[in-house]
Amino acid sequence: MREKAVGTSSLTLALPVSRARLLSIRIGMGALEASVLGVVPWIAVVLVYWMAGKPILISQVASYVLLLVGGGLVYFAMAILISSSVAGEYTAPALAFGVVLLTAIAFDAWLRPFNVWRLATGDFSIDRNTYLLSTHLPWLGILASLSVGVLMLLTSTIVVQRREF
């Protein structure tokens, strides 16, 4: 949609690939980048602990990475859906930021068990005495988050395929 608003969509449409293929590559690269953004900070934490000679539980790190990536990919999918639906240079990021903020507030106030922000940060699994993640992870929440993300990505693919440029 941004290319249509800027006027460069004719170049993209002249490429010998379908719009769905372009979007799937964009989604794949974005999901890979989002996963790397979830893993790299925890690798840094492990390295700092290792260099300081302090023990760290790799199971805790892996659990946090799983929660961050599993819960956070829904935000990536929402951003793809919004950018596929809304034209404009700054409209899609502003709208995505507003939707993330409003959903975080609304879900925290009325639907707290379904709050993806709390899922991604580990708030549902943390032991308040030790500040370590419990052995039980919210697998249903992670699965629901990933399922909603996949549905949004499929919806964005349908939107792009039906869009007239």
OpenMM code with the backbone's topology and positions (N, CA, C; nanometers):
from openmm import Vec3, app, unit

residues = "MET ARG GLU LYS ALA VAL GLY THR SER SER LEU THR LEU ALA LEU PRO VAL SER ARG ALA ARG LEU LEU SER ILE ARG ILE GLY MET GLY ALA LEU GLU ALA SER VAL LEU GLY VAL VAL PRO TRP ILE ALA VAL VAL LEU VAL TYR TRP MET ALA GLY LYS PRO ILE LEU ILE SER GLN VAL ALA SER TYR VAL LEU LEU LEU VAL GLY GLY GLY LEU VAL TYR PHE ALA MET ALA ILE LEU ILE SER SER SER VAL ALA GLY GLU TYR THR ALA PRO ALA LEU ALA PHE GLY VAL VAL LEU LEU THR ALA ILE ALA PHE ASP ALA TRP LEU ARG PRO PHE ASN VAL TRP ARG LEU ALA THR GLY ASP PHE SER ILE ASP ARG ASN THR TYR LEU LEU SER THR HIS LEU PRO TRP LEU GLY ILE LEU ALA SER LEU SER VAL GLY VAL LEU MET LEU LEU THR SER THR ILE VAL VAL GLN ARG ARG GLU PHE".split()
positions = [
    Vec3(0.0826, -0.1190, 0.0000),
    Vec3(0.0000, 0.0000, 0.0000),
    Vec3(0.0871, 0.1254, 0.0000),
    Vec3(0.1999, 0.1194, 0.0678),
    Vec3(0.2890, 0.2352, 0.0711),
    Vec3(0.3389, 0.2658, -0.0691),
    Vec3(0.3727, 0.1620, -0.1460),
    Vec3(0.4209, 0.1841, -0.2828),
    Vec3(0.3133, 0.2486, -0.3691),
    Vec3(0.1889, 0.2111, -0.3480),
    Vec3(0.0798, 0.2727, -0.4240),
    Vec3(0.0671, 0.4201, -0.3872),
    Vec3(0.0785, 0.4510, -0.2590),
    Vec3(0.0659, 0.5895, -0.2142),
    Vec3(0.1803, 0.6757, -0.2655),
    Vec3(0.3011, 0.6195, -0.2724),
    Vec3(0.4176, 0.6942, -0.3178),
    Vec3(0.4235, 0.6993, -0.4705),
    Vec3(0.3654, 0.5981, -0.5359),
    Vec3(0.3642, 0.5953, -0.6815),
    Vec3(0.4676, 0.5040, -0.7432),
    Vec3(0.5243, 0.4136, -0.6629),
    Vec3(0.6267, 0.3230, -0.7154),
    Vec3(0.5736, 0.1815, -0.7331),
    Vec3(0.4447, 0.1613, -0.7248),
    Vec3(0.3898, 0.0258, -0.7350),
    Vec3(0.4024, -0.0321, -0.8750),
    Vec3(0.4135, 0.0513, -0.9776),
    Vec3(0.4252, -0.0017, -1.1134),
    Vec3(0.5543, -0.0817, -1.1311),
    Vec3(0.6617, -0.0426, -1.0651),
    Vec3(0.7864, -0.1182, -1.0724),
    Vec3(0.7690, -0.2561, -1.0087),
    Vec3(0.7085, -0.2606, -0.8923),
    Vec3(0.6864, -0.3879, -0.8240),
    Vec3(0.5935, -0.4776, -0.9044),
    Vec3(0.4886, -0.4199, -0.9606),
    Vec3(0.3938, -0.4994, -1.0382),
    Vec3(0.4538, -0.5502, -1.1687),
    Vec3(0.5603, -0.4870, -1.2167),
    Vec3(0.6259, -0.5315, -1.3402),
    Vec3(0.7199, -0.6493, -1.3166),
    Vec3(0.7483, -0.6812, -1.1929),
    Vec3(0.8361, -0.7947, -1.1627),
    Vec3(0.7665, -0.9262, -1.1985),
    Vec3(0.8424, -1.0267, -1.2383),
    Vec3(0.7816, -1.1530, -1.2819),
    Vec3(0.7421, -1.2465, -1.1659),
    Vec3(0.6909, -1.1912, -1.0574),
    Vec3(0.6413, -1.2700, -0.9451),
    Vec3(0.5057, -1.2151, -0.9027),
    Vec3(0.4293, -1.2971, -0.8341),
    Vec3(0.2977, -1.2531, -0.7898),
    Vec3(0.3094, -1.1664, -0.6644),
    Vec3(0.2038, -1.0916, -0.6379),
    Vec3(0.2017, -1.0096, -0.5164),
    Vec3(0.2029, -1.0974, -0.3925),
    Vec3(0.1371, -1.2125, -0.4015),
    Vec3(0.1365, -1.3053, -0.2881),
    Vec3(0.2774, -1.3553, -0.2582),
    Vec3(0.3549, -1.3818, -0.3626),
    Vec3(0.4937, -1.4276, -0.3442),
    Vec3(0.5784, -1.3178, -0.2806),
    Vec3(0.5610, -1.1943, -0.3266),
    Vec3(0.6343, -1.0826, -0.2670),
    Vec3(0.5979, -1.0660, -0.1195),
    Vec3(0.4689, -1.0768, -0.0904),
    Vec3(0.4246, -1.0623, 0.0477),
    Vec3(0.4750, -1.1783, 0.1329),
    Vec3(0.4766, -1.2994, 0.0792),
    Vec3(0.5240, -1.4130, 0.1576),
    Vec3(0.6732, -1.3994, 0.1894),
    Vec3(0.7504, -1.3471, 0.0958),
    Vec3(0.8928, -1.3234, 0.1219),
    Vec3(0.9082, -1.2142, 0.2276),
    Vec3(0.8276, -1.1111, 0.2167),
    Vec3(0.8302, -1.0021, 0.3169),
    Vec3(0.7939, -1.0565, 0.4544),
    Vec3(0.6926, -1.1429, 0.4603),
    Vec3(0.6496, -1.2014, 0.5871),
    Vec3(0.7598, -1.2923, 0.6427),
    Vec3(0.8185, -1.3752, 0.5574),
    Vec3(0.9248, -1.4647, 0.6027),
    Vec3(1.0453, -1.3901, 0.6578),
    Vec3(1.0887, -1.2890, 0.5858),
    Vec3(1.2037, -1.2100, 0.6327),
    Vec3(1.1694, -1.1342, 0.7609),
    Vec3(1.0487, -1.0805, 0.7675),
    Vec3(1.0072, -1.0091, 0.8887),
    Vec3(0.9978, -1.1012, 1.0089),
    Vec3(0.9442, -1.2215, 0.9902),
    Vec3(0.9359, -1.3175, 1.1003),
    Vec3(1.0754, -1.3601, 1.1455),
    Vec3(1.1657, -1.3783, 1.0494),
    Vec3(1.3041, -1.4118, 1.0837),
    Vec3(1.3691, -1.2975, 1.1623),
    Vec3(1.3484, -1.1744, 1.1169),
    Vec3(1.4049, -1.0591, 1.1881),
    Vec3(1.3446, -1.0455, 1.3270),
    Vec3(1.2132, -1.0669, 1.3396),
    Vec3(1.1482, -1.0583, 1.4710),
    Vec3(1.2014, -1.1662, 1.5647),
    Vec3(1.2249, -1.2850, 1.5113),
    Vec3(1.2806, -1.3924, 1.5936),
    Vec3(1.4223, -1.3600, 1.6386),
    Vec3(1.5016, -1.3052, 1.5479),
    Vec3(1.6384, -1.2657, 1.5836),
    Vec3(1.6352, -1.1562, 1.6901),
    Vec3(1.5411, -1.0630, 1.6771),
    Vec3(1.5286, -0.9575, 1.7783),
    Vec3(1.4870, -1.0142, 1.9138),
    Vec3(1.4225, -1.1293, 1.9148),
    Vec3(1.3880, -1.1937, 2.0406),
    Vec3(1.5025, -1.2743, 2.0989),
    Vec3(1.5914, -1.3244, 2.0145),
    Vec3(1.6996, -1.4119, 2.0600),
    Vec3(1.8255, -1.3337, 2.0990),
    Vec3(1.8620, -1.2337, 2.0223),
    Vec3(1.9890, -1.1629, 2.0424),
    Vec3(2.0025, -1.0997, 2.1819),
    Vec3(1.9004, -1.0329, 2.2355),
    Vec3(1.9191, -0.9773, 2.3709),
    Vec3(1.9478, -1.0839, 2.4764),
    Vec3(1.8857, -1.1998, 2.4610),
    Vec3(1.9090, -1.3044, 2.5596),
    Vec3(2.0452, -1.3690, 2.5420),
    Vec3(2.0955, -1.3717, 2.4220),
    Vec3(2.2337, -1.4180, 2.4014),
    Vec3(2.3297, -1.3208, 2.4705),
    Vec3(2.3004, -1.1920, 2.4602),
    Vec3(2.3831, -1.0918, 2.5279),
    Vec3(2.3775, -1.1101, 2.6796),
    Vec3(2.2602, -1.1396, 2.7332),
    Vec3(2.2474, -1.1623, 2.8768),
    Vec3(2.3291, -1.2835, 2.9191),
    Vec3(2.3205, -1.3908, 2.8427),
    Vec3(2.3979, -1.5115, 2.8743),
    Vec3(2.5472, -1.4816, 2.8698),
    Vec3(2.5926, -1.4082, 2.7696),
    Vec3(2.7349, -1.3741, 2.7594),
    Vec3(2.7815, -1.2879, 2.8764),
    Vec3(2.7009, -1.1923, 2.9168),
    Vec3(2.7379, -1.1063, 3.0301),
    Vec3(2.7456, -1.1881, 3.1582),
    Vec3(2.6485, -1.2758, 3.1794),
    Vec3(2.6533, -1.3626, 3.2973),
    Vec3(2.7765, -1.4525, 3.2931),
    Vec3(2.8057, -1.5093, 3.1762),
    Vec3(2.9201, -1.5980, 3.1612),
    Vec3(3.0503, -1.5232, 3.1874),
    Vec3(3.0635, -1.4012, 3.1334),
    Vec3(3.1850, -1.3220, 3.1534),
    Vec3(3.2000, -1.2791, 3.2992),
    Vec3(3.0896, -1.2601, 3.3693),
    Vec3(3.0960, -1.2218, 3.5104),
    Vec3(3.1153, -1.3427, 3.6014),
    Vec3(3.1098, -1.4621, 3.5436),
    Vec3(3.1282, -1.5823, 3.6239),
    Vec3(3.0063, -1.6195, 3.7061),
    Vec3(2.8907, -1.5694, 3.6677),
    Vec3(2.7663, -1.5973, 3.7402),
    Vec3(2.6907, -1.7101, 3.6710),
    Vec3(2.6216, -1.7921, 3.7483),
    Vec3(2.5433, -1.9000, 3.6859),
    Vec3(2.4121, -1.8454, 3.6286),
    Vec3(2.3692, -1.9046, 3.5188),
    Vec3(2.2400, -1.8691, 3.4593),
    Vec3(2.1777, -1.9971, 3.4061),
    Vec3(2.0508, -2.0096, 3.4269),
    Vec3(1.9799, -2.1289, 3.3803),
    Vec3(1.9415, -2.1105, 3.2333),
    Vec3(1.9935, -2.1965, 3.1498),
    Vec3(1.9630, -2.1898, 3.0071),
    Vec3(1.8139, -2.2166, 2.9842),
    Vec3(1.7526, -2.2973, 3.0707),
    Vec3(1.6087, -2.3230, 3.0566),
    Vec3(1.5282, -2.1942, 3.0768),
    Vec3(1.5746, -2.1073, 3.1672),
    Vec3(1.5073, -1.9785, 3.1859),
    Vec3(1.5210, -1.8912, 3.0620),
    Vec3(1.6393, -1.8883, 3.0055),
    Vec3(1.6634, -1.8090, 2.8851),
    Vec3(1.5786, -1.8611, 2.7703),
    Vec3(1.5757, -1.9926, 2.7534),
    Vec3(1.4960, -2.0514, 2.6451),
    Vec3(1.3473, -2.0234, 2.6652),
    Vec3(1.3012, -2.0265, 2.7889),
    Vec3(1.1598, -1.9966, 2.8159),
    Vec3(1.1272, -1.8524, 2.7832),
    Vec3(1.2147, -1.7610, 2.8221),
    Vec3(1.1920, -1.6199, 2.7904),
    Vec3(1.1928, -1.5957, 2.6391),
    Vec3(1.2853, -1.6595, 2.5692),
    Vec3(1.2903, -1.6446, 2.4233),
    Vec3(1.1620, -1.6975, 2.3610),
    Vec3(1.1162, -1.8129, 2.4071),
    Vec3(0.9920, -1.8703, 2.3556),
    Vec3(0.8739, -1.7774, 2.3799),
    Vec3(0.8645, -1.7215, 2.4996),
    Vec3(0.7549, -1.6296, 2.5305),
    Vec3(0.7644, -1.5021, 2.4467),
    Vec3(0.8840, -1.4485, 2.4339),
    Vec3(0.9017, -1.3247, 2.3595),
    Vec3(0.8701, -1.3425, 2.2123),
    Vec3(0.9199, -1.4484, 2.1536),
    Vec3(0.8957, -1.4723, 2.0108),
    Vec3(0.7522, -1.5203, 1.9886),
    Vec3(0.7069, -1.6158, 2.0686),
    Vec3(0.5719, -1.6691, 2.0522),
    Vec3(0.4638, -1.5669, 2.0776),
    Vec3(0.4833, -1.4830, 2.1768),
    Vec3(0.3847, -1.3792, 2.2049),
    Vec3(0.4015, -1.2563, 2.1182),
    Vec3(0.5244, -1.2283, 2.0783),
    Vec3(0.5505, -1.1048, 2.0046),
    Vec3(0.5218, -1.1111, 1.8558),
    Vec3(0.5172, -1.2317, 1.7980),
    Vec3(0.4906, -1.2412, 1.6546),
    Vec3(0.3500, -1.1945, 1.6177),
    Vec3(0.2602, -1.1921, 1.7143),
    Vec3(0.1254, -1.1412, 1.6859),
    Vec3(0.1311, -0.9908, 1.6550),
    Vec3(0.2225, -0.9194, 1.7184),
    Vec3(0.2390, -0.7765, 1.6889),
    Vec3(0.2959, -0.7567, 1.5483),
    Vec3(0.3868, -0.8426, 1.5089),
    Vec3(0.4407, -0.8375, 1.3733),
    Vec3(0.3301, -0.8628, 1.2716),
    Vec3(0.2482, -0.9644, 1.2967),
    Vec3(0.1385, -0.9968, 1.2048),
    Vec3(0.0383, -0.8816, 1.1963),
    Vec3(0.0122, -0.8180, 1.3093),
    Vec3(-0.0794, -0.7040, 1.3089),
    Vec3(-0.0221, -0.5884, 1.2266),
    Vec3(0.1075, -0.5656, 1.2371),
    Vec3(0.1707, -0.4590, 1.1599),
    Vec3(0.1647, -0.4889, 1.0105),
    Vec3(0.1846, -0.6141, 0.9716),
    Vec3(0.1736, -0.6527, 0.8307),
    Vec3(0.0318, -0.6317, 0.7813),
    Vec3(-0.0664, -0.6716, 0.8608),
    Vec3(-0.2063, -0.6552, 0.8216),
    Vec3(-0.2418, -0.5077, 0.8045),
    Vec3(-0.1978, -0.4250, 0.8964),
    Vec3(-0.2279, -0.2813, 0.8866),
    Vec3(-0.1562, -0.2196, 0.7677),
    Vec3(-0.0301, -0.2553, 0.7466),
    Vec3(0.0428, -0.1972, 0.6335),
    Vec3(-0.0107, -0.2464, 0.4998),
    Vec3(-0.0758, -0.3626, 0.4986),
    Vec3(-0.1372, -0.4128, 0.3755),
    Vec3(-0.2724, -0.3482, 0.3491),
    Vec3(-0.3310, -0.2892, 0.4512),
    Vec3(-0.4661, -0.2343, 0.4387),
    Vec3(-0.4704, -0.0829, 0.4280),
    Vec3(-0.3700, -0.0150, 0.4807),
    Vec3(-0.3731, 0.1307, 0.4910),
    Vec3(-0.2622, 0.1911, 0.4062),
    Vec3(-0.2972, 0.2915, 0.3282),
    Vec3(-0.1980, 0.3610, 0.2462),
    Vec3(-0.1402, 0.4789, 0.3236),
    Vec3(-0.0247, 0.5236, 0.2811),
    Vec3(0.0369, 0.6408, 0.3427),
    Vec3(0.1704, 0.6076, 0.4046),
    Vec3(0.2589, 0.7058, 0.4008),
    Vec3(0.3945, 0.6879, 0.4513),
    Vec3(0.3968, 0.6657, 0.6022),
    Vec3(0.3213, 0.7471, 0.6753),
    Vec3(0.3258, 0.7423, 0.8210),
    Vec3(0.1957, 0.6927, 0.8827),
    Vec3(0.0941, 0.6708, 0.8013),
    Vec3(-0.0360, 0.6303, 0.8534),
    Vec3(-0.0316, 0.4913, 0.9138),
    Vec3(0.0261, 0.3951, 0.8427),
    Vec3(0.0305, 0.2573, 0.8922),
    Vec3(0.1094, 0.2450, 1.0232),
    Vec3(0.2302, 0.3021, 1.0353),
    Vec3(0.3001, 0.2901, 1.1644),
    Vec3(0.2265, 0.3600, 1.2789),
    Vec3(0.1672, 0.4757, 1.2505),
    Vec3(0.0931, 0.5461, 1.3551),
    Vec3(-0.0294, 0.4658, 1.3982),
    Vec3(-0.1002, 0.4101, 1.3016),
    Vec3(-0.2173, 0.3290, 1.3324),
    Vec3(-0.1777, 0.2023, 1.4083),
    Vec3(-0.0694, 0.1376, 1.3668),
    Vec3(-0.0232, 0.0172, 1.4352),
    Vec3(0.0161, 0.0481, 1.5799),
    Vec3(0.0840, 0.1585, 1.6013),
    Vec3(0.1214, 0.1976, 1.7372),
    Vec3(-0.0038, 0.2222, 1.8210),
    Vec3(-0.1011, 0.2916, 1.7636),
    Vec3(-0.2258, 0.3179, 1.8356),
    Vec3(-0.3016, 0.1908, 1.8686),
    Vec3(-0.3067, 0.0972, 1.7750),
    Vec3(-0.3765, -0.0291, 1.7994),
    Vec3(-0.3062, -0.1100, 1.9082),
    Vec3(-0.1738, -0.1139, 1.9056),
    Vec3(-0.0988, -0.1858, 2.0100),
    Vec3(-0.1270, -0.1233, 2.1468),
    Vec3(-0.1242, 0.0073, 2.1534),
    Vec3(-0.1492, 0.0763, 2.2801),
    Vec3(-0.2918, 0.0528, 2.3296),
    Vec3(-0.3889, 0.0675, 2.2407),
    Vec3(-0.5282, 0.0477, 2.2811),
    Vec3(-0.5576, -0.0965, 2.3199),
    Vec3(-0.5033, -0.1923, 2.2458),
    Vec3(-0.5271, -0.3322, 2.2828),
    Vec3(-0.4596, -0.3671, 2.4152),
    Vec3(-0.3425, -0.3124, 2.4394),
    Vec3(-0.2751, -0.3388, 2.5678),
    Vec3(-0.3577, -0.2837, 2.6838),
    Vec3(-0.4124, -0.1647, 2.6672),
    Vec3(-0.4939, -0.1040, 2.7730),
    Vec3(-0.6249, -0.1793, 2.7894),
    Vec3(-0.6929, -0.2074, 2.6774),
    Vec3(-0.8227, -0.2744, 2.6840),
    Vec3(-0.8101, -0.4161, 2.7387),
    Vec3(-0.7112, -0.4899, 2.6911),
    Vec3(-0.6947, -0.6267, 2.7385),
    Vec3(-0.6522, -0.6287, 2.8839),
    Vec3(-0.5731, -0.5315, 2.9274),
    Vec3(-0.5314, -0.5272, 3.0678),
    Vec3(-0.6491, -0.4948, 3.1588),
    Vec3(-0.7406, -0.4124, 3.1092),
    Vec3(-0.8543, -0.3718, 3.1912),
    Vec3(-0.9645, -0.4781, 3.1947),
    Vec3(-0.9956, -0.5397, 3.0800),
    Vec3(-1.1129, -0.6264, 3.0738),
    Vec3(-1.0824, -0.7724, 3.0412),
    Vec3(-0.9788, -0.7972, 2.9692),
    Vec3(-0.9482, -0.9341, 2.9246),
    Vec3(-0.8054, -0.9725, 2.9622),
    Vec3(-0.7706, -0.9525, 3.0857),
    Vec3(-0.6325, -0.9718, 3.1319),
    Vec3(-0.5731, -1.1087, 3.0978),
    Vec3(-0.6484, -1.2194, 3.1064),
    Vec3(-0.5873, -1.3489, 3.0720),
    Vec3(-0.5468, -1.3609, 2.9255),
    Vec3(-0.5990, -1.2738, 2.8398),
    Vec3(-0.5673, -1.2796, 2.6973),
    Vec3(-0.4715, -1.1693, 2.6538),
    Vec3(-0.4093, -1.1013, 2.7474),
    Vec3(-0.3206, -0.9904, 2.7165),
    Vec3(-0.1889, -1.0432, 2.6589),
    Vec3(-0.1655, -1.0162, 2.5319),
    Vec3(-0.0454, -1.0659, 2.4639),
    Vec3(0.0797, -0.9994, 2.5193),
    Vec3(0.0695, -0.8737, 2.5589),
    Vec3(0.1856, -0.8037, 2.6147),
    Vec3(0.2342, -0.8748, 2.7404),
    Vec3(0.1429, -0.9130, 2.8274),
    Vec3(0.1809, -0.9847, 2.9497),
    Vec3(0.2322, -1.1242, 2.9183),
    Vec3(0.1784, -1.1863, 2.8139),
    Vec3(0.2281, -1.3171, 2.7714),
    Vec3(0.3720, -1.3069, 2.7243),
    Vec3(0.4013, -1.2091, 2.6390),
    Vec3(0.5350, -1.1960, 2.5819),
    Vec3(0.6390, -1.1585, 2.6871),
    Vec3(0.5998, -1.0861, 2.7894),
    Vec3(0.6956, -1.0460, 2.8928),
    Vec3(0.7108, -1.1492, 3.0038),
    Vec3(0.6297, -1.2558, 3.0005),
    Vec3(0.6413, -1.3606, 3.1010),
    Vec3(0.5652, -1.3331, 3.2278),
    Vec3(0.4771, -1.2347, 3.2276),
    Vec3(0.4050, -1.1968, 3.3486),
    Vec3(0.3147, -1.3087, 3.4008),
    Vec3(0.2634, -1.3928, 3.3116),
    Vec3(0.1751, -1.5012, 3.3538),
    Vec3(0.2518, -1.6180, 3.4147),
    Vec3(0.3805, -1.6265, 3.3914),
    Vec3(0.4579, -1.7435, 3.4328),
    Vec3(0.5597, -1.7154, 3.5415),
    Vec3(0.5750, -1.5912, 3.5806),
    Vec3(0.6836, -1.5576, 3.6723),
    Vec3(0.6446, -1.5885, 3.8169),
    Vec3(0.7402, -1.6419, 3.8901),
    Vec3(0.7225, -1.6658, 4.0327),
    Vec3(0.7606, -1.5370, 4.1048),
    Vec3(0.6671, -1.4791, 4.1765),
    Vec3(0.6893, -1.3482, 4.2404),
    Vec3(0.7893, -1.3543, 4.3565),
    Vec3(0.8216, -1.4721, 4.4059),
    Vec3(0.9187, -1.4842, 4.5148),
    Vec3(1.0616, -1.4905, 4.4623),
    Vec3(1.0831, -1.5665, 4.3554),
    Vec3(1.2184, -1.5853, 4.3037),
    Vec3(1.2452, -1.5028, 4.1782),
    Vec3(1.1411, -1.4526, 4.1176),
    Vec3(1.1488, -1.3793, 3.9895),
    Vec3(1.2092, -1.4639, 3.8782),
    Vec3(1.1869, -1.5938, 3.8880),
    Vec3(1.2210, -1.6867, 3.7815),
    Vec3(1.0916, -1.7363, 3.7204),
    Vec3(1.1001, -1.7795, 3.5959),
    Vec3(0.9820, -1.8357, 3.5329),
    Vec3(0.9518, -1.9705, 3.5956),
    Vec3(0.8250, -1.9981, 3.6138),
    Vec3(0.7863, -2.1281, 3.6668),
    Vec3(0.8066, -2.2344, 3.5587),
    Vec3(0.7993, -2.3577, 3.6001),
    Vec3(0.8201, -2.4654, 3.5038),
    Vec3(0.7042, -2.4778, 3.4067),
    Vec3(0.5920, -2.4221, 3.4425),
    Vec3(0.4748, -2.4308, 3.3550),
    Vec3(0.4636, -2.3030, 3.2727),
    Vec3(0.4735, -2.3196, 3.1430),
    Vec3(0.4582, -2.2069, 3.0509),
    Vec3(0.3152, -2.2043, 2.9986),
    Vec3(0.2631, -2.0875, 2.9653),
    Vec3(0.1263, -2.0788, 2.9123),
    Vec3(0.1202, -2.1227, 2.7658),
    Vec3(0.1279, -2.2531, 2.7439),
    Vec3(0.1314, -2.3062, 2.6076),
    Vec3(0.0061, -2.2701, 2.5298),
    Vec3(-0.1075, -2.2683, 2.5963),
    Vec3(-0.2318, -2.2326, 2.5284),
    Vec3(-0.2275, -2.0873, 2.4810),
    Vec3(-0.1736, -1.9993, 2.5624),
    Vec3(-0.1603, -1.8592, 2.5231),
    Vec3(-0.0629, -1.8406, 2.4080),
    Vec3(0.0484, -1.9133, 2.4119),
    Vec3(0.1466, -1.9058, 2.3024),
    Vec3(0.0843, -1.9567, 2.1730),
    Vec3(0.0151, -2.0699, 2.1817),
    Vec3(-0.0504, -2.1263, 2.0637),
    Vec3(-0.1591, -2.0332, 2.0105),
    Vec3(-0.2374, -1.9744, 2.1005),
    Vec3(-0.3416, -1.8808, 2.0580),
    Vec3(-0.2808, -1.7577, 1.9922),
    Vec3(-0.1723, -1.7078, 2.0486),
    Vec3(-0.1047, -1.5920, 1.9915),
    Vec3(-0.0525, -1.6219, 1.8518),
    Vec3(0.0122, -1.7357, 1.8362),
    Vec3(0.0631, -1.7742, 1.7048),
    Vec3(-0.0506, -1.7983, 1.6059),
    Vec3(-0.1617, -1.8561, 1.6532),
    Vec3(-0.2764, -1.8801, 1.5646),
    Vec3(-0.3390, -1.7496, 1.5166),
    Vec3(-0.3550, -1.6554, 1.6069),
    Vec3(-0.4089, -1.5242, 1.5683),
    Vec3(-0.3135, -1.4553, 1.4716),
    Vec3(-0.1839, -1.4691, 1.4950),
    Vec3(-0.0850, -1.4116, 1.4042),
    Vec3(-0.0938, -1.4713, 1.2647),
    Vec3(-0.1072, -1.6031, 1.2565),
    Vec3(-0.1197, -1.6690, 1.1257),
    Vec3(-0.2475, -1.6246, 1.0557),
    Vec3(-0.3571, -1.6131, 1.1309),
    Vec3(-0.4825, -1.5653, 1.0707),
    Vec3(-0.4678, -1.4235, 1.0159),
    Vec3(-0.3992, -1.3372, 1.0896),
    Vec3(-0.3781, -1.2006, 1.0407),
    Vec3(-0.2899, -1.1996, 0.9167),
    Vec3(-0.1889, -1.2857, 0.9127),
    Vec3(-0.1020, -1.2920, 0.7948),
    Vec3(-0.1780, -1.3456, 0.6734),
    Vec3(-0.2626, -1.4453, 0.6937),
    Vec3(-0.3448, -1.4953, 0.5833),
    Vec3(-0.4423, -1.3886, 0.5349),
    Vec3(-0.4996, -1.3145, 0.6286),
    Vec3(-0.5903, -1.2057, 0.5916),
    Vec3(-0.5171, -1.0989, 0.5122),
    Vec3(-0.3965, -1.0653, 0.5536),
    Vec3(-0.3209, -0.9645, 0.4794),
    Vec3(-0.2858, -1.0126, 0.3396),
    Vec3(-0.2590, -1.1429, 0.3239),
    Vec3(-0.2328, -1.1979, 0.1906),
    Vec3(-0.3560, -1.1861, 0.1026),
    Vec3(-0.4719, -1.2163, 0.1576),
    Vec3(-0.5968, -1.2032, 0.0813),
    Vec3(-0.6236, -1.0580, 0.0454),
    Vec3(-0.5972, -0.9669, 0.1385),
    Vec3(-0.6173, -0.8242, 0.1128),
    Vec3(-0.5277, -0.7768, -0.0007),
    Vec3(-0.4012, -0.8182, -0.0002),
    Vec3(-0.3066, -0.7754, -0.1038),
    Vec3(-0.3447, -0.8343, -0.2392),
    Vec3(-0.3880, -0.9603, -0.2406),
    Vec3(-0.4252, -1.0228, -0.3672),
    Vec3(-0.5482, -0.9565, -0.4289),
    Vec3(-0.6403, -0.9127, -0.3475),
    Vec3(-0.7633, -0.8513, -0.3980),
    Vec3(-0.7500, -0.7019, -0.4245),
    Vec3(-0.6450, -0.6419, -0.3750),
    Vec3(-0.6248, -0.4978, -0.3883),
    Vec3(-0.5954, -0.4634, -0.5342),
    Vec3(-0.6538, -0.3570, -0.5818),
    Vec3(-0.6319, -0.3117, -0.7180),
    Vec3(-0.5285, -0.2005, -0.7148),
    Vec3(-0.4174, -0.2211, -0.7832),
    Vec3(-0.3118, -0.1203, -0.7876),
    Vec3(-0.3215, -0.0517, -0.9189),
] * unit.nanometer
topology = app.Topology()
chain = topology.addChain("A")
for resn in residues:
    res = topology.addResidue(resn, chain)
    for name in ("N", "CA", "C"):
        topology.addAtom(name, app.Element.getBySymbol(name[0]), res)
